[in-house]
Amino acid sequence: YFGMDHNVDQTGKSVIINKTSNTRIPEQRFSEHLRDEKGEESQKRFILKRDNSSIDKEDNQVGS
């Protein structure tokens, strides 16, 4: 996107970024290409707890 060169260092834990003759600042901001996911994040999420007694009943019915 920016026309830069990248390489992984010898340890394999870092990336080294270098300017090239093609390096530029684009006309559009990078953030303009990202999708707005705020609507999805604002939705509430719940973790529902199972009713253990219903599991026991199912086990008993399968066994009989």
N, C-alpha and C positions, 0 to 999 in steps of 0.2 A: 504494500500500500504506500509506503514511504520511499521505496526504491533503495532500501538499505540491504547490506549483506550480513548474514549471520552464520556463526560457527559455534559448535559445542567445544568447550575447553577440554583439556586432557583428562581431567577428573570425571567428566561427564555430568557435573553438577551445575554448570553455569553455561549461559549462552553469551557469546561475545558479538556485539553489534558494531558494524563499521559503516561509515559513509562511503558512498560510491559516486561515480560521475552521474548516476541516475537518481541520486537522493534529492527529494523535493518535498515541499509542503503542499499537500493536495488542496484543491479549491474547496472541496467539501470536507467538513469535519468528520472524523471517524465515528463519532457518536451519532451522527445523522444516519448511519447505516444500521444501527442497532434497533431492534424491535422494542417497543415499550411494553414491558411486562408488569407494570405496576398494578394493573387491573387484576391480574392473576394472584399477585402477592397479597392484595387486600382481602381476598377471600379467606374466611376463617376455616381452619382445619381442626377437626376433632379426632381424638383417639377414643374409640368406643371399647369399653371393657366387656369381655364375655361374661355371661352368666354361667358360672361353673355348675350349677345344679342342672341346667339343661344339657350339658355335656354328659353328666353322669346318667341322666335318663336315657340318652341316646345309646350309651354303652350298654346299659342293662337290656334295652330292647334288642340290640344286635345279638347279645349273648343268649337270649331266650328263645 
